[in-house]
């Protein structure tokens, strides 16, 4: 799905409603924005607290060692 949007004051853009609906985006969702080969990419992401990520790493390591 391709649509045209306009760069607004303060470098803001509006994501077209059709894309928001298709991707089930909601107010407050985090989006990663980066440039690659002259193109702008916007990718939805999930952000977790570092403590949660560290505890998951520890749990994965424990499971790999077989220490259930």
N, CA, C and O of each residue as an XYZ file, in Angstrom:
272
protein
N       0.848     -1.168      0.000
C       0.000      0.000      0.000
C       0.897      1.236      0.000
O       1.707      1.415      0.909
N       0.759      2.071     -0.995
C       1.530      3.311     -1.075
C       0.570      4.489     -1.049
O      -0.479      4.472     -1.693
N       0.947      5.502     -0.300
C       0.156      6.727     -0.224
C       1.119      7.898     -0.134
O       2.284      7.734      0.227
N       0.627      9.057     -0.460
C       1.446     10.271     -0.378
C       1.006     11.065      0.843
O      -0.185     11.250      1.090
N       1.991     11.529      1.599
C       1.730     12.391      2.747
C       2.634     13.607      2.624
O       3.491     13.650      1.742
N       2.464     14.566      3.468
C       3.181     15.833      3.363
C       4.001     16.078      4.627
O       3.535     15.838      5.741
N       5.228     16.559      4.436
C       6.061     16.949      5.573
C       5.520     18.265      6.117
O       5.391     19.246      5.384
N       5.209     18.276      7.396
C       4.600     19.442      8.036
C       5.626     20.199      8.872
O       6.791     19.815      8.980
N       5.143     21.287      9.456
C       5.978     22.076     10.350
C       6.517     21.158     11.437
O       5.837     20.207     11.821
N       7.688     21.409     11.933
C       8.376     20.619     12.946
C       8.695     19.209     12.452
O       8.825     18.286     13.256
N       8.824     19.038     11.131
C       9.198     17.763     10.504
C       8.216     16.634     10.795
O       8.616     15.472     10.846
N       6.946     16.952     10.986
C       5.942     15.938     11.285
C       5.284     15.427     10.014
O       5.082     16.173      9.055
N       4.950     14.127     10.026
C       4.180     13.528      8.939
C       3.011     12.766      9.550
O       3.080     12.309     10.690
N       1.952     12.639      8.788
C       0.798     11.855      9.220
C       0.839     10.524      8.487
O       0.966     10.483      7.264
N       0.730      9.440      9.239
C       0.662      8.121      8.618
C      -0.770      7.929      8.158
O      -1.697      8.070      8.956
N      -0.969      7.612      6.889
C      -2.330      7.466      6.380
C      -3.145      6.429      7.162
O      -2.621      5.397      7.581
N      -4.428      6.722      7.347
C      -5.335      5.895      8.133
C      -5.338      4.438      7.672
O      -5.387      3.532      8.504
N      -5.286      4.199      6.367
C      -5.293      2.831      5.853
C      -4.118      2.013      6.357
O      -4.265      0.827      6.654
N      -2.952      2.642      6.454
C      -1.753      1.953      6.958
C      -1.869      1.739      8.451
O      -1.534      0.666      8.952
N      -2.341      2.750      9.173
C      -2.530      2.634     10.626
C      -3.475      1.478     10.934
O      -3.216      0.678     11.833
N      -4.553      1.395     10.197
C      -5.541      0.333     10.405
C      -4.958     -1.029     10.060
O      -5.097     -1.975     10.835
N      -4.314     -1.139      8.915
C      -3.749     -2.420      8.464
C      -2.730     -2.961      9.460
O      -2.703     -4.161      9.730
N      -1.891     -2.081     10.008
C      -0.843     -2.502     10.946
C      -1.321     -2.502     12.397
O      -0.567     -2.842     13.308
N      -2.592     -2.115     12.604
C      -3.188     -2.071     13.944
C      -2.381     -1.200     14.898
O      -2.179     -1.550     16.061
N      -1.921     -0.055     14.387
C      -1.162      0.888     15.201
C      -2.115      1.669     16.087
O      -3.265      1.915     15.724
N      -1.614      2.056     17.262
C      -2.409      2.845     18.200
C      -1.576      4.008     18.720
O      -0.346      3.979     18.682
N      -2.265      5.022     19.202
C      -1.574      6.168     19.787
C      -0.635      5.678     20.885
O      -1.025      4.880     21.737
N       0.591      6.157     20.857
C       1.580      5.770     21.858
C       2.496      4.647     21.407
O       3.511      4.390     22.055
N       2.163      3.961     20.300
C       3.050      2.911     19.792
C       4.395      3.523     19.412
O       4.467      4.680     18.999
N       5.441      2.748     19.553
C       6.791      3.205     19.217
C       7.109      2.824     17.775
O       6.747      1.741     17.314
N       7.785      3.720     17.071
C       8.171      3.501     15.689
C       9.652      3.810     15.521
O      10.120      4.867     15.944
N      10.378      2.904     14.915
C      11.788      3.146     14.591
C      11.827      3.787     13.206
O      11.192      3.298     12.272
N      12.569      4.874     13.080
C      12.687      5.577     11.805
C      14.158      5.635     11.428
O      15.000      6.066     12.216
N      14.454      5.192     10.206
C      15.843      5.257      9.756
C      15.896      5.479      8.250
O      14.929      5.230      7.531
N      17.043      5.950      7.798
C      17.291      6.186      6.379
C      18.207      5.091      5.870
O      19.175      4.718      6.533
N      17.898      4.580      4.692
C      18.751      3.565      4.070
C      18.683      3.758      2.555
O      17.610      3.689      1.957
N      19.820      3.995      1.960
C      19.917      4.176      0.506
C      18.946      5.244     -0.018
O      18.318      5.060     -1.061
N      18.833      6.345      0.704
C      17.997      7.448      0.269
C      16.510      7.264      0.532
O      15.702      8.089      0.106
N      16.138      6.191      1.229
C      14.734      5.944      1.561
C      14.531      6.067      3.063
O      15.430      5.756      3.844
N      13.352      6.520      3.465
C      12.987      6.604      4.876
C      12.151      5.378      5.201
O      11.165      5.088      4.523
N      12.547      4.663      6.238
C      11.812      3.479      6.677
C      11.233      3.754      8.062
O      11.911      4.304      8.930
N       9.983      3.369      8.259
C       9.308      3.499      9.554
C       8.823      2.111      9.933
O       8.026      1.507      9.213
N       9.307      1.597     11.075
C       9.012      0.227     11.480
C       8.451      0.222     12.902
O       9.080      0.763     13.812
N       7.274     -0.382     13.109
C       6.751     -0.493     14.471
C       7.677     -1.371     15.321
O       8.183     -2.389     14.848
N       7.893     -0.974     16.564
C       8.741     -1.744     17.479
C       8.069     -1.850     18.842
O       7.173     -1.077     19.181
N       8.529     -2.829     19.607
C       8.085     -2.982     20.985
C       9.290     -2.694     21.865
O      10.376     -3.217     21.620
N       9.110     -1.876     22.875
C      10.192     -1.499     23.778
C       9.917     -2.116     25.147
O       8.846     -1.921     25.721
N      10.896     -2.862     25.665
C      10.790     -3.483     26.984
C      11.807     -2.860     27.934
O      12.882     -2.452     27.493
N      11.498     -2.778     29.217
C      12.475     -2.288     30.185
C      13.705     -3.203     30.195
O      13.573     -4.417     30.041
N      14.883     -2.634     30.374
C      16.128     -3.391     30.322
C      16.148     -4.514     31.361
O      16.700     -5.582     31.099
N      15.562     -4.290     32.522
C      15.520     -5.328     33.552
C      14.753     -6.558     33.082
O      15.143     -7.687     33.381
N      13.678     -6.345     32.358
C      12.886     -7.449     31.822
C      13.695     -8.222     30.781
O      13.687     -9.453     30.772
N      14.385     -7.504     29.916
C      15.202     -8.142     28.881
C      16.322     -8.961     29.528
O      16.596    -10.085     29.109
N      16.962     -8.395     30.544
C      18.040     -9.115     31.222
C      17.516    -10.382     31.890
O      18.187    -11.414     31.857
N      16.333    -10.322     32.495
C      15.785    -11.518     33.134
C      15.436    -12.579     32.090
O      15.576    -13.772     32.358
N      14.986    -12.167     30.915
C      14.725    -13.125     29.842
C      16.017    -13.783     29.371
O      16.043    -14.987     29.116
N      17.088    -13.003     29.255
C      18.388    -13.565     28.859
C      18.851    -14.615     29.859
O      19.334    -15.680     29.475
N      18.700    -14.310     31.138
C      19.098    -15.253     32.180
C      18.261    -16.531     32.108
O      18.793    -17.632     32.249
N      16.976    -16.388     31.892
C      16.090    -17.546     31.790
C      16.446    -18.411     30.584
O      16.469    -19.637     30.687
N      16.721    -17.790     29.456
C      17.122    -18.529     28.253
C      18.425    -19.273     28.499
O      18.544    -20.443     28.133
N      19.401    -18.617     29.111
C      20.674    -19.274     29.428
C      20.459    -20.468     30.342
O      21.054    -21.527     30.143
N      19.621    -20.296     31.330
C      19.330    -21.379     32.283
C      18.678    -22.561     31.559
O      19.039    -23.712     31.802
N      17.726    -22.283     30.678
C      17.056    -23.344     29.940
C      18.004    -24.061     28.977
O      17.907    -25.275     28.798
N      18.916    -23.312     28.361
C      19.895    -23.935     27.462
C      20.846    -24.861     28.205
O      21.299    -25.867     27.660
N      21.143    -24.517     29.446
C      22.013    -25.370     30.259
C      21.259    -26.596     30.772
O      21.874    -27.543     31.262
N      19.949    -26.581     30.662
C      19.136    -27.704     31.102
C      18.778    -27.666     32.573
O      18.337    -28.670     33.132
N      18.964    -26.504     33.213
C      18.660    -26.354     34.648
C      17.243    -25.813     34.811
O      17.053    -24.633     35.107
N      16.302    -26.635     34.628
C      14.900    -26.190     34.745
C      14.597    -26.063     36.175
O      13.479    -25.702     36.540
